[in-house]
Amino acid sequence: MPGLVVETLVPGYLSVMLRKLPEGVVIITGTNGKTTTTKMVVELLRANGKRVLTNATGSNLTRGIISSVSQQATKTGHLPFDSAVFELDEAYARQFTDVIRPKYVLALNASRDQLDRFGEVDTVAKLIGDTMLSATEQIVVNADDKRLSAIADGGDVPVTYFGVAPDLLKFFPRDDEIVSVSDAPPAPNAAKMQVAIELLNFKDDEATYQIGTQRFKTKLLVTGQHNLQNAAGALALVRQLLPHVAPAKLLKQLAGVKPAFGRGQKFMLKNGSELQLNLVKNPASFRQGLASYVRPYTATMIVINDNLADSRDMSWLWDIDFTSLQGTDVAYTSGSRAVDMALRLQYDNVPVGSIEPDVEKALQAFCRLPGEKVVFASYTAMLRLHALLERKAGKVL
């Protein structure tokens, strides 16, 4: 709402305000991982004395950015910050860069997301590519994403790459591989790209990174194997922004970053058990969530809505392999597409205990179950669940 009001009353506000920042603007974009990666980057910069303006709640459309700026400016219109680090929606980023060009752009990945908004993955990659090419100082890009790395190579500014070791690529499949396309183009040759930060190996939330000629091991508070890859992107960007800070210091600071809003956050429930809330919004994010959070002893609930912010087109649920849930307890499906979700699981021989479209009723019943629990939720469902958990169920860990 603040963004809508300011945008209406003061046209050109965003451009005027952001040009006041002495160290300019940084954009983080991509299909998945923007919110968590932005949090990592911002906290690393702040830990090293930088005053950073950001959109911390993940509101990544233009009005969300305006809201962040207007609420953090002084009454005299001053922005008491060195720089701004914004996560931006793939489609709206282009509108933002028409207002002000960023100095740095970090591009995480490109995969199918909300077909009714974006179209196919090549369209998504082009949108992200346009944002990358708007950078005036540096592009930081995932070396293992062939679409994005090819676009970055065609730009006029230097490119820094991050990636994962070749033997880890199976854990981070590209969009073409998720749907088993036999003629998918080969992955780019990351070795030729001089990858600045590489994830060498991991076990649970402990990871080893190659930075230059040195190797560093760290254990992260953020959860999920996908966030170990995102951390490589965050480190690659921060190394450009803070070239004089020792890598060992950055890794130590990175280890203290907590999960972002609704992205693997854990709640301690009143019955003493833990519940983990995880956003899923497309085949890639759901696949990574299943790989990271499904355990034989963990009860599961899946909450899927089809509101505009979620995508009205639910066909993406059929591009996910749910067989990892076989033999586990999928206690509930909920949300406006609770029945559709249960039907999809049935085709992978995954039984569902109960179908309860009412999110609050389903959560109340689910929280009463003993033991560890995980909830996978689409965007608007995640927002509703987060609010309910904060107010009624317990405390954030």
Secondary structure as a PSIPRED ss2 file (coil, helix, strand):
# PSIPRED VFORMAT (PSIPRED V4.0)

   1 M C   1.000  0.000  0.000
   2 P H   0.000  1.000  0.000
   3 G H   0.000  1.000  0.000
   4 L H   0.000  1.000  0.000
   5 V H   0.000  1.000  0.000
   6 V H   0.000  1.000  0.000
   7 E H   0.000  1.000  0.000
   8 T H   0.000  1.000  0.000
   9 L H   0.000  1.000  0.000
  10 V C   1.000  0.000  0.000
  11 P C   1.000  0.000  0.000
  12 G C   1.000  0.000  0.000
  13 Y H   0.000  1.000  0.000
  14 L H   0.000  1.000  0.000
  15 S H   0.000  1.000  0.000
  16 V H   0.000  1.000  0.000
  17 M H   0.000  1.000  0.000
  18 L H   0.000  1.000  0.000
  19 R C   1.000  0.000  0.000
  20 K C   1.000  0.000  0.000
  21 L C   1.000  0.000  0.000
  22 P C   1.000  0.000  0.000
  23 E C   1.000  0.000  0.000
  24 G C   1.000  0.000  0.000
  25 V E   0.000  0.000  1.000
  26 V E   0.000  0.000  1.000
  27 I E   0.000  0.000  1.000
  28 I E   0.000  0.000  1.000
  29 T E   0.000  0.000  1.000
  30 G C   1.000  0.000  0.000
  31 T C   1.000  0.000  0.000
  32 N C   1.000  0.000  0.000
  33 G C   1.000  0.000  0.000
  34 K H   0.000  1.000  0.000
  35 T H   0.000  1.000  0.000
  36 T H   0.000  1.000  0.000
  37 T H   0.000  1.000  0.000
  38 T H   0.000  1.000  0.000
  39 K H   0.000  1.000  0.000
  40 M H   0.000  1.000  0.000
  41 V H   0.000  1.000  0.000
  42 V H   0.000  1.000  0.000
  43 E H   0.000  1.000  0.000
  44 L H   0.000  1.000  0.000
  45 L H   0.000  1.000  0.000
  46 R H   0.000  1.000  0.000
  47 A H   0.000  1.000  0.000
  48 N C   1.000  0.000  0.000
  49 G C   1.000  0.000  0.000
  50 K C   1.000  0.000  0.000
  51 R C   1.000  0.000  0.000
  52 V E   0.000  0.000  1.000
  53 L E   0.000  0.000  1.000
  54 T E   0.000  0.000  1.000
  55 N C   1.000  0.000  0.000
  56 A C   1.000  0.000  0.000
  57 T C   1.000  0.000  0.000
  58 G C   1.000  0.000  0.000
  59 S C   1.000  0.000  0.000
  60 N C   1.000  0.000  0.000
  61 L C   1.000  0.000  0.000
  62 T H   0.000  1.000  0.000
  63 R H   0.000  1.000  0.000
  64 G H   0.000  1.000  0.000
  65 I H   0.000  1.000  0.000
  66 I H   0.000  1.000  0.000
  67 S H   0.000  1.000  0.000
  68 S H   0.000  1.000  0.000
  69 V H   0.000  1.000  0.000
  70 S H   0.000  1.000  0.000
  71 Q H   0.000  1.000  0.000
  72 Q H   0.000  1.000  0.000
  73 A C   1.000  0.000  0.000
  74 T C   1.000  0.000  0.000
  75 K C   1.000  0.000  0.000
  76 T C   1.000  0.000  0.000
  77 G C   1.000  0.000  0.000
  78 H C   1.000  0.000  0.000
  79 L C   1.000  0.000  0.000
  80 P C   1.000  0.000  0.000
  81 F C   1.000  0.000  0.000
  82 D C   1.000  0.000  0.000
  83 S E   0.000  0.000  1.000
  84 A E   0.000  0.000  1.000
  85 V E   0.000  0.000  1.000
  86 F E   0.000  0.000  1.000
  87 E E   0.000  0.000  1.000
  88 L C   1.000  0.000  0.000
  89 D C   1.000  0.000  0.000
  90 E C   1.000  0.000  0.000
  91 A C   1.000  0.000  0.000
  92 Y C   1.000  0.000  0.000
  93 A H   0.000  1.000  0.000
  94 R H   0.000  1.000  0.000
  95 Q H   0.000  1.000  0.000
  96 F H   0.000  1.000  0.000
  97 T H   0.000  1.000  0.000
  98 D H   0.000  1.000  0.000
  99 V H   0.000  1.000  0.000
 100 I C   1.000  0.000  0.000
 101 R C   1.000  0.000  0.000
 102 P C   1.000  0.000  0.000
 103 K C   1.000  0.000  0.000
 104 Y E   0.000  0.000  1.000
 105 V E   0.000  0.000  1.000
 106 L E   0.000  0.000  1.000
 107 A E   0.000  0.000  1.000
 108 L C   1.000  0.000  0.000
 109 N C   1.000  0.000  0.000
 110 A C   1.000  0.000  0.000
 111 S C   1.000  0.000  0.000
 112 R C   1.000  0.000  0.000
 113 D C   1.000  0.000  0.000
 114 Q C   1.000  0.000  0.000
 115 L H   0.000  1.000  0.000
 116 D H   0.000  1.000  0.000
 117 R H   0.000  1.000  0.000
 118 F H   0.000  1.000  0.000
 119 G C   1.000  0.000  0.000
 120 E C   1.000  0.000  0.000
 121 V H   0.000  1.000  0.000
 122 D H   0.000  1.000  0.000
 123 T H   0.000  1.000  0.000
 124 V H   0.000  1.000  0.000
 125 A H   0.000  1.000  0.000
 126 K H   0.000  1.000  0.000
 127 L H   0.000  1.000  0.000
 128 I H   0.000  1.000  0.000
 129 G H   0.000  1.000  0.000
 130 D H   0.000  1.000  0.000
 131 T H   0.000  1.000  0.000
 132 M H   0.000  1.000  0.000
 133 L C   1.000  0.000  0.000
 134 S C   1.000  0.000  0.000
 135 A C   1.000  0.000  0.000
 136 T C   1.000  0.000  0.000
 137 E C   1.000  0.000  0.000
 138 Q E   0.000  0.000  1.000
 139 I E   0.000  0.000  1.000
 140 V E   0.000  0.000  1.000
 141 V E   0.000  0.000  1.000
 142 N E   0.000  0.000  1.000
 143 A C   1.000  0.000  0.000
 144 D C   1.000  0.000  0.000
 145 D C   1.000  0.000  0.000
 146 K H   0.000  1.000  0.000
 147 R H   0.000  1.000  0.000
 148 L H   0.000  1.000  0.000
 149 S H   0.000  1.000  0.000
 150 A H   0.000  1.000  0.000
 151 I H   0.000  1.000  0.000
 152 A H   0.000  1.000  0.000
 153 D H   0.000  1.000  0.000
 154 G C   1.000  0.000  0.000
 155 G C   1.000  0.000  0.000
 156 D C   1.000  0.000  0.000
 157 V C   1.000  0.000  0.000
 158 P C   1.000  0.000  0.000
 159 V E   0.000  0.000  1.000
 160 T E   0.000  0.000  1.000
 161 Y E   0.000  0.000  1.000
 162 F E   0.000  0.000  1.000
 163 G E   0.000  0.000  1.000
 164 V E   0.000  0.000  1.000
 165 A C   1.000  0.000  0.000
 166 P H   0.000  1.000  0.000
 167 D H   0.000  1.000  0.000
 168 L H   0.000  1.000  0.000
 169 L H   0.000  1.000  0.000
 170 K H   0.000  1.000  0.000
 171 F H   0.000  1.000  0.000
 172 F C   1.000  0.000  0.000
 173 P C   1.000  0.000  0.000
 174 R C   1.000  0.000  0.000
 175 D H   0.000  1.000  0.000
 176 D H   0.000  1.000  0.000
 177 E H   0.000  1.000  0.000
 178 I H   0.000  1.000  0.000
 179 V C   1.000  0.000  0.000
 180 S C   1.000  0.000  0.000
 181 V C   1.000  0.000  0.000
 182 S C   1.000  0.000  0.000
 183 D C   1.000  0.000  0.000
 184 A C   1.000  0.000  0.000
 185 P C   1.000  0.000  0.000
 186 P C   1.000  0.000  0.000
 187 A C   1.000  0.000  0.000
 188 P C   1.000  0.000  0.000
 189 N C   1.000  0.000  0.000
 190 A H   0.000  1.000  0.000
 191 A H   0.000  1.000  0.000
 192 K H   0.000  1.000  0.000
 193 M H   0.000  1.000  0.000
 194 Q C   1.000  0.000  0.000
 195 V C   1.000  0.000  0.000
 196 A C   1.000  0.000  0.000
 197 I E   0.000  0.000  1.000
 198 E E   0.000  0.000  1.000
 199 L E   0.000  0.000  1.000
 200 L E   0.000  0.000  1.000
 201 N E   0.000  0.000  1.000
 202 F E   0.000  0.000  1.000
 203 K E   0.000  0.000  1.000
 204 D C   1.000  0.000  0.000
 205 D C   1.000  0.000  0.000
 206 E E   0.000  0.000  1.000
 207 A E   0.000  0.000  1.000
 208 T E   0.000  0.000  1.000
 209 Y E   0.000  0.000  1.000
 210 Q E   0.000  0.000  1.000
 211 I E   0.000  0.000  1.000
 212 G C   1.000  0.000  0.000
 213 T C   1.000  0.000  0.000
 214 Q E   0.000  0.000  1.000
 215 R E   0.000  0.000  1.000
 216 F E   0.000  0.000  1.000
 217 K E   0.000  0.000  1.000
 218 T E   0.000  0.000  1.000
 219 K E   0.000  0.000  1.000
 220 L C   1.000  0.000  0.000
 221 L C   1.000  0.000  0.000
 222 V C   1.000  0.000  0.000
 223 T C   1.000  0.000  0.000
 224 G C   1.000  0.000  0.000
 225 Q H   0.000  1.000  0.000
 226 H H   0.000  1.000  0.000
 227 N H   0.000  1.000  0.000
 228 L H   0.000  1.000  0.000
 229 Q H   0.000  1.000  0.000
 230 N H   0.000  1.000  0.000
 231 A H   0.000  1.000  0.000
 232 A H   0.000  1.000  0.000
 233 G H   0.000  1.000  0.000
 234 A H   0.000  1.000  0.000
 235 L H   0.000  1.000  0.000
 236 A H   0.000  1.000  0.000
 237 L H   0.000  1.000  0.000
 238 V H   0.000  1.000  0.000
 239 R H   0.000  1.000  0.000
 240 Q H   0.000  1.000  0.000
 241 L H   0.000  1.000  0.000
 242 L C   1.000  0.000  0.000
 243 P C   1.000  0.000  0.000
 244 H C   1.000  0.000  0.000
 245 V C   1.000  0.000  0.000
 246 A C   1.000  0.000  0.000
 247 P H   0.000  1.000  0.000
 248 A H   0.000  1.000  0.000
 249 K H   0.000  1.000  0.000
 250 L H   0.000  1.000  0.000
 251 L H   0.000  1.000  0.000
 252 K H   0.000  1.000  0.000
 253 Q H   0.000  1.000  0.000
 254 L H   0.000  1.000  0.000
 255 A C   1.000  0.000  0.000
 256 G C   1.000  0.000  0.000
 257 V C   1.000  0.000  0.000
 258 K C   1.000  0.000  0.000
 259 P C   1.000  0.000  0.000
 260 A C   1.000  0.000  0.000
 261 F C   1.000  0.000  0.000
 262 G C   1.000  0.000  0.000
 263 R E   0.000  0.000  1.000
 264 G E   0.000  0.000  1.000
 265 Q E   0.000  0.000  1.000
 266 K E   0.000  0.000  1.000
 267 F E   0.000  0.000  1.000
 268 M E   0.000  0.000  1.000
 269 L E   0.000  0.000  1.000
 270 K C   1.000  0.000  0.000
 271 N C   1.000  0.000  0.000
 272 G C   1.000  0.000  0.000
 273 S C   1.000  0.000  0.000
 274 E E   0.000  0.000  1.000
 275 L E   0.000  0.000  1.000
 276 Q E   0.000  0.000  1.000
 277 L E   0.000  0.000  1.000
 278 N E   0.000  0.000  1.000
 279 L E   0.000  0.000  1.000
 280 V C   1.000  0.000  0.000
 281 K C   1.000  0.000  0.000
 282 N C   1.000  0.000  0.000
 283 P H   0.000  1.000  0.000
 284 A H   0.000  1.000  0.000
 285 S H   0.000  1.000  0.000
 286 F H   0.000  1.000  0.000
 287 R H   0.000  1.000  0.000
 288 Q H   0.000  1.000  0.000
 289 G H   0.000  1.000  0.000
 290 L H   0.000  1.000  0.000
 291 A H   0.000  1.000  0.000
 292 S H   0.000  1.000  0.000
 293 Y H   0.000  1.000  0.000
 294 V C   1.000  0.000  0.000
 295 R C   1.000  0.000  0.000
 296 P C   1.000  0.000  0.000
 297 Y C   1.000  0.000  0.000
 298 T C   1.000  0.000  0.000
 299 A E   0.000  0.000  1.000
 300 T E   0.000  0.000  1.000
 301 M E   0.000  0.000  1.000
 302 I E   0.000  0.000  1.000
 303 V E   0.000  0.000  1.000
 304 I C   1.000  0.000  0.000
 305 N C   1.000  0.000  0.000
 306 D C   1.000  0.000  0.000
 307 N C   1.000  0.000  0.000
 308 L C   1.000  0.000  0.000
 309 A C   1.000  0.000  0.000
 310 D C   1.000  0.000  0.000
 311 S C   1.000  0.000  0.000
 312 R C   1.000  0.000  0.000
 313 D C   1.000  0.000  0.000
 314 M C   1.000  0.000  0.000
 315 S H   0.000  1.000  0.000
 316 W H   0.000  1.000  0.000
 317 L H   0.000  1.000  0.000
 318 W H   0.000  1.000  0.000
 319 D H   0.000  1.000  0.000
 320 I C   1.000  0.000  0.000
 321 D C   1.000  0.000  0.000
 322 F C   1.000  0.000  0.000
 323 T H   0.000  1.000  0.000
 324 S H   0.000  1.000  0.000
 325 L H   0.000  1.000  0.000
 326 Q C   1.000  0.000  0.000
 327 G C   1.000  0.000  0.000
 328 T C   1.000  0.000  0.000
 329 D E   0.000  0.000  1.000
 330 V E   0.000  0.000  1.000
 331 A E   0.000  0.000  1.000
 332 Y E   0.000  0.000  1.000
 333 T E   0.000  0.000  1.000
 334 S E   0.000  0.000  1.000
 335 G C   1.000  0.000  0.000
 336 S C   1.000  0.000  0.000
 337 R C   1.000  0.000  0.000
 338 A H   0.000  1.000  0.000
 339 V H   0.000  1.000  0.000
 340 D H   0.000  1.000  0.000
 341 M H   0.000  1.000  0.000
 342 A H   0.000  1.000  0.000
 343 L H   0.000  1.000  0.000
 344 R H   0.000  1.000  0.000
 345 L H   0.000  1.000  0.000
 346 Q H   0.000  1.000  0.000
 347 Y H   0.000  1.000  0.000
 348 D C   1.000  0.000  0.000
 349 N C   1.000  0.000  0.000
 350 V C   1.000  0.000  0.000
 351 P C   1.000  0.000  0.000
 352 V E   0.000  0.000  1.000
 353 G E   0.000  0.000  1.000
 354 S E   0.000  0.000  1.000
 355 I E   0.000  0.000  1.000
 356 E E   0.000  0.000  1.000
 357 P C   1.000  0.000  0.000
 358 D C   1.000  0.000  0.000
 359 V H   0.000  1.000  0.000
 360 E H   0.000  1.000  0.000
 361 K H   0.000  1.000  0.000
 362 A H   0.000  1.000  0.000
 363 L H   0.000  1.000  0.000
 364 Q H   0.000  1.000  0.000
 365 A H   0.000  1.000  0.000
 366 F H   0.000  1.000  0.000
 367 C H   0.000  1.000  0.000
 368 R C   1.000  0.000  0.000
 369 L C   1.000  0.000  0.000
 370 P C   1.000  0.000  0.000
 371 G C   1.000  0.000  0.000
 372 E C   1.000  0.000  0.000
 373 K E   0.000  0.000  1.000
 374 V E   0.000  0.000  1.000
 375 V E   0.000  0.000  1.000
 376 F E   0.000  0.000  1.000
 377 A E   0.000  0.000  1.000
 378 S C   1.000  0.000  0.000
 379 Y H   0.000  1.000  0.000
 380 T H   0.000  1.000  0.000
 381 A H   0.000  1.000  0.000
 382 M H   0.000  1.000  0.000
 383 L H   0.000  1.000  0.000
 384 R H   0.000  1.000  0.000
 385 L H   0.000  1.000  0.000
 386 H H   0.000  1.000  0.000
 387 A H   0.000  1.000  0.000
 388 L H   0.000  1.000  0.000
 389 L H   0.000  1.000  0.000
 390 E H   0.000  1.000  0.000
 391 R H   0.000  1.000  0.000
 392 K H   0.000  1.000  0.000
 393 A H   0.000  1.000  0.000
 394 G E   0.000  0.000  1.000
 395 K E   0.000  0.000  1.000
 396 V E   0.000  0.000  1.000
 397 L C   1.000  0.000  0.000
